[in-house]
Amino acid sequence: MRKLWIVLVIAGLFFSCKNDEKNEKIETENTTISFNSKTLEKSLDDCEPEQGECTFISINYPIAFGKDDAAARINKSIQNFIRNTVDYEDESSSKTPQELVDNFIANYQETASEFPEYELPWEATITGKTLFQNENMICLQFNTDMFTGGAHGYRSVNYLNFDAKTGKKLQNTDLFTAQFRDFVEHRFREKHHIPEGSNINSTGMFFENDEFHLPANIGFSKSEVILHYNAYEIAPYAAGDFRMVYPKSEIEQFLKTSSAKKQA
């Protein structure tokens, strides 16, 4: 009897560990793509960010596994996003995430050596996660906080949407009908008290060419569609971000693909 009890305990521990591993991969049933996360961190002279006055960079991002071609395309898009965010001054850069981390600290050291009176620490944090996934579609969310000098830092929320079967990065035109723009503009005007028929920038916005446009970043959760304009995108920095959220059931008529409509 005692031997049987020990066997049951060991079996329980085994299945518990297996569940933890599955949670880390953020797997979704009936899909060929799964994700692990990777974290890269570095600080100047091993300083501790939580203690303040510390130059550091931390990047936590998903890595796709599964169907080789699709996973490779998704991972390439993720790395391109990180590269363009951290190394935004060099669009032709082909640096890996680790090289970006190393260069961030090296660039600070170079700046500090050229200007000995420079004392402001640099900070960069990028955190990515899987926001929504089913057998046809994947939505990743990235939160970024950066400061590399100037009057204020840079903060953004970005979404990357993918076809889960091919790994193709999906654009707004792949996801929504043309009528969705008109629907959102009407709601946007209502929310921000911009009269219909008046210039969209009449209350201080600065949409390009005085024409309303959807945000570059639109994300999908299980039951909602999230539209996010980052600071500077349509208004002065002091105005902050603009965020609009709609239940999928409310805008289903504007969704092009059934994969975007599904809530599981």
C-alpha positions in Angstrom: 0.0 0.0 0.0 2.8 2.4 0.9 4.5 1.6 -2.5 1.3 2.4 -4.3 1.0 5.8 -2.5 4.6 6.7 -3.5 3.9 5.8 -7.1 0.8 8.0 -7.1 2.6 11.0 -5.6 5.4 10.7 -8.2 2.9 10.5 -11.0 1.1 13.6 -9.7 4.4 15.5 -9.6 5.2 14.3 -13.2 1.9 15.6 -14.6 2.2 18.8 -12.6 5.6 19.5 -14.3 4.2 18.7 -17.7 1.4 21.3 -17.2 3.9 24.0 -16.2 5.9 23.3 -19.4 2.8 23.5 -21.5 1.8 26.9 -20.0 5.2 28.3 -20.8 4.8 27.4 -24.4 1.4 29.2 -24.5 0.0 26.4 -26.8 -3.4 26.6 -28.3 -5.3 23.4 -29.2 -5.5 22.5 -32.9 -2.7 24.8 -33.9 0.7 24.0 -35.4 2.5 27.0 -33.8 3.6 27.3 -30.2 5.7 29.9 -28.4 8.4 30.0 -25.8 9.7 33.3 -24.4 13.3 34.5 -24.3 14.8 37.2 -22.1 18.0 39.2 -22.8 19.2 41.6 -20.2 22.3 43.7 -19.7 23.2 46.7 -17.5 26.2 49.0 -17.3 28.7 47.8 -14.7 26.1 45.2 -13.5 24.0 48.0 -11.9 20.6 47.2 -10.6 17.7 49.0 -12.4 15.4 48.9 -9.4 17.9 50.9 -7.5 17.8 53.8 -10.0 20.4 55.7 -12.0 21.2 52.5 -14.0 21.8 52.2 -17.7 20.1 48.9 -18.8 18.2 47.1 -21.5 15.8 44.2 -21.1 14.1 42.4 -24.0 11.6 39.7 -23.5 10.1 38.3 -26.7 8.2 35.2 -28.0 9.9 32.7 -30.2 7.7 30.6 -32.5 8.1 26.8 -32.9 6.3 24.3 -35.0 5.6 24.4 -38.7 9.1 25.4 -40.0 8.3 27.9 -42.7 5.6 29.7 -40.7 7.6 29.8 -37.5 10.6 31.1 -39.4 8.6 34.0 -40.9 7.1 34.9 -37.6 10.4 34.9 -35.9 11.9 37.1 -38.6 9.1 39.6 -38.2 9.6 39.6 -34.4 13.3 40.2 -34.8 12.7 43.0 -37.4 10.4 44.7 -35.0 12.9 44.6 -32.1 15.7 45.8 -34.4 13.7 48.7 -35.7 12.7 49.7 -32.2 16.1 49.5 -30.5 18.2 50.4 -33.6 15.8 52.8 -35.2 18.5 55.0 -36.6 19.9 52.2 -38.8 17.1 50.7 -40.9 19.5 48.5 -42.8 20.8 46.9 -39.6 20.9 43.1 -39.5 21.9 42.8 -35.9 20.6 39.9 -33.7 18.7 40.7 -30.5 21.8 39.9 -28.5 23.9 42.3 -30.6 21.3 45.0 -30.1 21.5 44.5 -26.3 25.3 44.7 -26.4 25.3 47.7 -28.7 22.8 49.6 -26.6 25.2 49.6 -23.6 28.2 50.3 -25.9 26.5 53.3 -27.5 25.8 54.7 -24.1 29.4 54.3 -23.1 30.5 56.0 -26.3 28.1 58.9 -25.6 29.3 59.2 -22.0 33.0 59.2 -23.0 32.4 61.9 -25.6 30.5 64.1 -23.2 31.9 63.6 -19.7 29.2 65.8 -18.2 26.5 63.5 -19.5 24.9 61.7 -16.5 21.5 60.6 -17.6 21.2 56.8 -17.7 19.6 55.1 -20.7 16.8 52.6 -20.3 15.1 50.2 -22.6 12.4 47.6 -21.9 10.6 45.6 -24.5 8.1 43.0 -23.4 6.2 40.8 -25.9 3.5 38.2 -25.4 0.9 36.2 -27.2 -2.4 38.1 -27.0 -4.6 35.9 -29.1 -4.1 32.6 -31.0 -6.2 30.1 -32.8 -5.6 27.6 -35.6 -5.6 30.4 -38.2 -4.4 33.6 -36.6 -1.9 34.9 -34.1 -1.7 38.3 -32.5 1.4 39.4 -30.5 1.6 42.4 -28.3 4.8 44.4 -27.5 5.1 47.0 -24.8 8.1 49.3 -25.1 9.6 51.9 -22.8 12.8 53.6 -23.8 14.8 56.6 -22.8 18.0 57.7 -24.5 18.1 61.3 -23.7 15.9 64.3 -24.6 12.9 65.8 -22.9 11.1 62.6 -22.4 11.3 58.9 -23.2 9.5 56.8 -25.8 6.6 54.5 -24.9 4.5 52.4 -27.3 2.2 49.5 -27.7 2.6 47.5 -30.9 0.7 44.6 -32.3 1.9 42.1 -34.9 -0.8 39.9 -36.5 0.1 36.7 -38.4 -1.6 34.0 -40.5 -0.9 31.0 -38.3 -0.7 28.6 -41.2 1.8 30.5 -43.4 3.5 33.0 -40.9 2.6 35.9 -43.2 2.3 39.2 -41.4 -1.2 40.5 -41.8 -1.9 44.1 -42.6 -5.1 46.0 -41.7 -6.3 45.6 -45.3 -6.0 41.8 -44.8 -8.3 41.9 -41.7 -10.9 44.6 -42.3 -13.2 45.8 -45.1 -13.0 49.3 -46.3 -16.1 50.2 -44.4 -14.4 49.7 -41.1 -12.5 52.9 -41.5 -15.7 54.9 -41.8 -17.2 53.2 -38.8 -14.2 54.0 -36.6 -14.0 57.6 -37.8 -17.6 58.1 -36.9 -17.0 56.7 -33.4 -13.7 58.6 -33.1 -15.4 61.9 -33.9 -18.2 61.2 -31.3 -15.7 60.3 -28.6 -13.5 63.4 -29.2 -16.3 65.9 -30.0 -15.2 66.5 -33.6 -18.3 67.5 -35.6 -19.2 65.4 -38.7 -18.2 67.3 -41.8 -15.6 69.4 -40.1 -11.8 68.9 -40.7 -10.6 65.9 -38.6 -7.8 68.1 -37.3 -10.1 71.0 -36.3 -9.7 70.2 -32.5 -6.0 69.9 -32.5 -5.3 66.4 -34.0 -2.8 66.1 -36.7 -3.9 63.3 -39.0 -1.7 63.4 -42.2 -3.3 65.3 -45.1 -6.3 66.2 -42.9 -7.7 62.7 -43.4 -8.7 60.2 -40.8 -6.8 56.8 -40.9 -6.8 53.7 -38.8 -4.0 53.2 -36.4 -0.9 51.3 -37.4 -1.4 49.0 -34.4 -4.6 47.0 -34.2 -4.7 44.0 -31.8 -7.0 41.0 -31.2 -7.9 39.5 -27.9 -10.2 36.6 -27.4 -13.3 38.7 -27.6 -12.2 42.2 -28.5 -10.5 44.3 -31.2 -8.1 47.0 -29.9 -7.2 50.1 -31.9 -4.2 51.9 -30.5 -2.7 55.2 -31.6 0.7 55.7 -30.0 1.9 59.2 -28.8 2.8 61.5 -31.7 0.8 59.4 -34.2 -2.2 61.7 -34.4 -1.7 64.3 -31.7 1.0 66.1 -29.7 3.0 64.1 -27.2 1.2 65.7 -24.3 -2.1 64.3 -25.5 -0.8 60.7 -24.9 -2.1 57.6 -26.5 -5.5 57.1 -28.0 -7.2 53.7 -27.5 -10.5 52.3 -28.8 -11.8 48.9 -28.0 -14.7 47.1 -29.7 -16.3 43.7 -29.0 -15.8 41.4 -31.9 -19.5 40.8 -32.0 -20.1 44.5 -32.6 -17.8 44.8 -35.7 -18.1 41.3 -37.1 -19.5 42.6 -40.3 -16.2 44.4 -41.0 -13.9 41.5 -40.3 -12.7 39.8 -43.5 -11.5 36.5 -42.1 -13.3 34.0 -40.0 -10.1 33.4 -38.0 -10.3 37.0 -36.7 -13.9 36.5 -35.7 -13.4 33.3 -33.7 -13.1 33.8 -29.9 -11.3 30.5 -29.1 
